[in-house]
Amino acid sequence: MGYAAKPPGHAFAITGYTGDGFIVQNSWGEKWGYFGFAVLTYKDWVENGSDAWVAVRGAPVNIASSPHTFTKNPLQAVSTDFTKRTTSSIGKAIRYDYEHDEVRPWSEEQAYRHSLVIGNDGQPKLTMVAAADRDASAYIICHDHIRQWLEASSDNHKIAIYAHGGLSAEEDSINRIRVMAPYFKANGIYPLFITWKTGFLESLTSQISDNMKNIFMKAGIDPAGARAKGIFDRWREPVDGAIENFSREFVVRGIWLEMKENARYASDRAVIGFPQRGNTRPGGMVILAKMLETLKQDHDFEIHLVGHSAGSILFGHWMDELIKRALPIDSLTLYAPACTLEFANRHYSKAQEKRILAREKISIHLMDDERELADNVGKIYGKSLLYLVSRALEDVHKMPLLGMAAAWNLEHAGEKDGKFNSVQHRAIKKWVDFAGKGTPGVNRFTYHYSDI
């Protein structure tokens, strides 16, 4: 194996390893080190190595910072010391001079220890080095780590489960967790993040951008030029309509439907399609529910759910599993939920009826309709992502979504109103009644207009 130190650089061979580091053979003769050999500590390797050949990490080590999670990043990127010098999107947060060290961003490994990563089949991803398979990896994350915290903490036993929207790539999601998670821990709350292994938003904007570029190029217009910008400004509605039509008929809608399917599989006790002799296995959220139920037998703690965008779809399906286990939730907070009202009526209303979730413990944050219409997707589509989902990606055109303020307004449930599809007017009326908005004597839950 070859190894080269940082400039000016020097190469030598790694011939073995110990619990403290690699055994290296130098080219300076037997008088150097111990007959030409020495131990290169793993810490020195991570901080100063610049190039290597046939390097496989996995040796048993005697240092506390030895890796416990898998990563696609180079060895240096796993080190907290190294990340202080990174130029990635998280670099600014890491380099900030924090007055309170307890809210300093975590290392990537710390973030993974608090993250249940769900793959495209609803199954947990293998992220823990010590785990034999992905189910065992989920067990460590959803049971062992939480149990250790519960046993070490004497009060404020609150667990916050945060479901990302499924719109970002895994690396971006983990970087976001690195910044967010310390604030939960600093307030005595154990954070567990559900990370969707997708990247939907990047795929969506890329495909829309490429399609619009081709349309302008065929018309002899430079899509980056002033003429194209003028067309976008003057013909906003026709352009948006063209984007909606393209999204409905091509791959964009398929990606959205696949993401929704992943959310359903995650709460399915018997996900099909496995190559292991046709066996079925439970989805990641089923494993999580089972682990929480087990922990509840020996520990008293609260469960608080926070979901963003499509995270509302993940949690909605999970409500059915929680009902089966009679596992109550102490609060639910949703930010710009992307699920349909029909879906919310079917899952969240049912959870309240089955006493899994109290109506007054639900809080939903959304933008008012004016802000939704002033938003954009990738600076191409001239409305919010929820509008694009409503008008192009769902089965019904102009589908009312839970995160759209207009969907909470009975004025848009009239027969002559064109805001939403008429076949969904009943869903609007049912949700407004459930939410208690305009219904005397009904215990309402909270909803907020905000800048999300």
N, C-alpha and C positions, 0 to 999 in steps of 0.2 A: 504494500500500500504506500502511496506517495503522499506527502504533506508539505505544504509550502507556507512559511510564516509571511506576515505582511511585509511590504517593502521596507528595507531593501531586499528582503526575502532570502530564504534558505530552505532547501528541500532535504528531507530525510525520510526514512522508512519506518512505518509502524509495524512492529513484529508481533505484538500481543497486547494484552490489557490486564489490568488489575482492578480492584474495587476503587482505586484512587485515580487511575488515569491510564493512558496508553503507554506501552513500552516502545520506545523509539530507539532506532539505531542511527547514529550520526555518521558523517563521512570524515570526521576529524581524527580518526585513529583511536587506539585503545586507551590513550592517556585521558581522553575526554570522558566524563561521567564514570560509569562503572564498566570498564573495559569497552568503552564506546557506546554503552547503552544508558538510558535514563528514563524516568517516568514523566510523561507530559500530562499534567492534571487536566481533567475534563473541563474545568473552569477556564484554564489557559487555552484549551482547544477551541471552546465556544467563542471566546473574546478575540482571539488573534489569528485563528486559521483563515486562510484566504482561498485555498484550493485543495482538493483531495480527490483521490481515485479509489473506487471500490470501497466506499465508506458506508458501513451499515451500523446504525446506532441501535443498541439493545443490550449492551453488556451490563451486568449487575454492578452498581456503583455505590460508594459510601458517602456521597454528598447529598445534603438535604434538598438541593435544587435539581436533582435528577428528574428528567421528564416523565410525567405520568399520563400525558395525553398525546395522541397522534397529531401531526401537522403536515401540511404540504410545503410550509415555509422552510428556508434553510436553517441550519443549527443556530446561527447567530440571531435570527429573528425571534427565537424562542426565549432568549435571555432578556430579562427585564433591563439589565444594564445596556444592552444593545439597543433596545427599543427607544431609549432616550435620545438616540442619535438617528432614528429612522426618518425617512422623508415621506412616509406613507400618509394617508389622510388622517390618521390618528396622531401623527407626529406633533401637531400643535398642542393637542391636549396633554400629551406626555411631557412636552418640554415646558409647560406652564409651571410657574413657581407657586406651588400650592401652600397656602398658609396652614391648612389642616391636612396633614399627611394621610389621614385615614380615607380621604376621598380622592387620593391620587389614583389614576387609571391602573387597572390590574394588568398583569401579564396575560399573554394569550392563554397560557395553561390554566391560570386561575379562572378565566372566563369559561373555558371548556368544562371545568369542574362543576360549573353552575349552569350548564347548557345541555338540554336534551335536543340533539340535532336529529330532525326527521327527514328521511330521504323521500324519493319520488314514489315509493310504494307504501308510504305511511309507516314504515318501519324505522326504528331508531338506528342511527349510524354508529358504528364502532369507533369511539373516540378515546376510550380509556385503555392504556397500554396493558394494564394488568388483567383485562377482561378476556375471557376465552372467546366470546362472540358478542354480537351487538345487543342481545337481550341482557347478557351479563353486564355489559357496559351501561345500559340503561338502569339496571339494578343498583350499580355503584352510585350513579348520579342521583337517582330518584329515591334511594333508600339509605345507603351507607353514609353518604355525605350529610344528608339531612339529619339522620339519627345522631351522628357525631356532634352536630351543632346543637340539637335539642338537649343532649345529655350534658353539654358544656355550658349551656345557657340556663339561667335560673328564672328568668322572667321574659315578658314580651314575646311569647312564642307565636310569632306571626310569620307565615310563609307567603310570599308574593310570587305568583306564577305569571310571567309576562310572555304573551304570545306575539311575536313580531308578525308583520303583515304578509310575509311570504313573497315580498316584492324585491328583496335584495339578495345578492349572492351571499354565500355562507361567510366568507371572509369579512364582508362589510358588516354583517350582522354581529359577528364576534367582536369586531372593533367597537361597535356601538355598545355592546355589553360591557366591554372593558371600561368604558367611561361611565355608564349608568350604574352598574352593579355596586360600586363602592358606596354610593349614597344610600342604598338600601341597607347595606351592612352597617354603615355608620349610624343608622337610626334603629339598630337592633332588629332588623327584618331580614330573614333569609330569602334571597332572590333565586328563583329558578326560571331560566329563560327557555322558551320553546323556539328553536331556530329552524326555519324552513330552508331546505337545501334547494333553492330555486334560482332566482335571478330574473324573475318575471318582468320587472320594470325595465331592466336593461334590454331584454329581448323585445319587449313591446315597443319602446321608443326607437330602437334600432330598425325594426321592421317598418314602422310607420315612416321614419325619416327616409329610409331607402326608397320606399314606394313613392313618397311625395317628390323626392329628387328625380326619380325616373319620369314622373308626369311632367315636371317642369322642363327637364332636358329634352323630352320629345317635342315640347312646344317651343323649343329654342330659347328658353329662359334660364339664366344662371340662378339656381335655387338659393345661392348665398348673396345675390345682388339686390340692389335697391328696388328693382322692378318687381321681383318676387315678394319682397317685404310689403310693397304697396298692394299687391294682389291679396296677400294675407290680411292686411288691415281693412281693405274695402270689401272683400268677399268672405268675411269670417264664417258666416253660417254655411255657405255652399262648400267651403274648404273643409269645415268640420264635418259636414254631411258626407263628403267624399272619404274622409278618414274613417268615419263610422262604418260606411259601406265596405271599405277595404278590410277593416278589423273584423267585421262579421263573417266575411267570406274566406279569409285566409288564415294563416297559422296563428295569428294573435289570439283569436277566440279559442282556438284549441289549447293554447297554453293556459289560458284562464280556467277553462273547464278541467284541465288536468290538475291544476293546483287545487281546485275544489274537490276533485276526486281524492287527491292525497289527504286532504283534511278529513274526508269521510273514512278513508282507510285507517287513518291514525286512531280512530275510535272504534274500529271493527275488531271483534274478538277472533275472527278467523279470516285473515286476509289471504286471498287465493293467489295462485300463479307462482308458487315457489318451485324451483327445480328439484329440491330434495324430495324426490319420490312423491310429489304431489302434496306434501305436507302443508298445512296452514299454520300461521302463527299470529299472535295478537299484535295490533298496532301499537305505536309508541305511547299514545295517550291512555290506552288500556293498561299498559304496564305501569304508567304513572299513577293511575287511579288505584290499582292494586297495591302499590307501594305505600301510598298515603293511607289507605284503609288499614294496612298492616301496622304502620307507625301509630295510627290512632289507638290501637289496642294498648299501647304502653305509654303514650304521651298525649298531653292535651295541648293542642295548638289550633290557630285559626288559619284558614285558607282564603287568600284574597286573589282574585283574578284580574289581570289587566291585559286587554287585547287591543291591538291597533289594526285598522283596516281589515284585511282578510283573516286576521286573528279571531275576529268575531265568528267566522265560519268554523274554524278549528274548535273554539270553545262551544259553539252551538251543538255540534255533533257530540262533544264530550259530555254535555248535559245529560244525554241519554244513558251514558255509562255511569255517571254519578247517581242517577235515579235508580239504576239497577242495584247499586251498592249502598243506597241510602246514605251517601256521603255528602253532607251539606257544605255549602260555600258561604263564607261570611260576607263577601262583597264582590261585586262585578263592576269593573270600570272599562268602558269601551271608548276608543278614540276613532272618530270617522269610520264607524263600522261599515264594511263593504258587503255584508250579507243582505239578502232581500228581506222585505217586510214579511213575505210569505214564510220564509225560513225562520225569522225571529218569532213569528206567531206560533210556529210549529214546535220550536225547541225551547226558547226562553220562557214563553208563556207556560209551557208544560212544566218546566223546572220550578216555576213559582207555584203552580197548582199542586205539584208533588212535594212541596215544602223543602225543596233542595236549596232554593234561593228566594229570599224575602224581597218583595217588590221594592220596599224602601231602601234596600241595600244595592240597588242598581243605579249606576251613574253613567250617562252617555254624553260625550262631548262631540260637537259637530260645528261646522261653519254655517253661517247663515247663507241663504241662497245667492245673495249678491256676491259674496266672496267665492262661492263655488263657480259662478259664471265668470268671475274675473281671474280664475286660476288657469293653469295650463299644464299640459303633459309634454315634457321634453321640449318646451317652447315651440311646439308644432300644433298640437291640438289646443284650441282656444278655450277650453273649459277644464274642470277638475277631472281627476281620474275616475271619481265616482260617476260623473256624467257619462264618461266614455264606457264604463262598465254597464251603466243603466241602458244606454242607447245602442251598444254594439256587441257586448260580450255575453249578456245573459240570454236565456232562451226566449224571453219575451222582450220585444222592442219597447223602450221607455219603461223599464222595470223600476218600481219604487224601491230604493235601498234605505236601510236603517240609518245610514250616516248622512242622508240628504234631508236638510231641514224642510224642504218642500213636501216630503213624504209624511211629515207629521201634521200637515195642514189639511183639514177636511175640505177646504175650498178646492183642493186638487182631486177630490174624490167624486166630483160631480160629473154627470153624463156629458156635459159640453166642454169640460176642461181638457186641454190637450197636453198637459204637462206629463201625464203618465198614461200608460195603456189602460183602456177602460176595463179590461178583464181583471185588473189589479185593484180596482176601486174598493172592492170588498175587503181586501187585505189592508188597505189604508185605514178604513173605518174600524176594523178589528184591532189594529195596533193602537190607534189613538184611544180607543176604549180601554185597552189593557193598560196603557201608560197612564191613564187617569186624566189626560189632558182634556178638559172640558166636561168631565164626568163628575158631578157632585157626589161627595161622600166616598170617593175612591181614594185609597192611600196611594199617592203618586210616587214614582221614582224621579230622580233628578236628571235633567238634561240641560246642557249648557251650550250656548253659542260661543265659540272661541276661535282663536287663530291657531289652527293645528299645523 
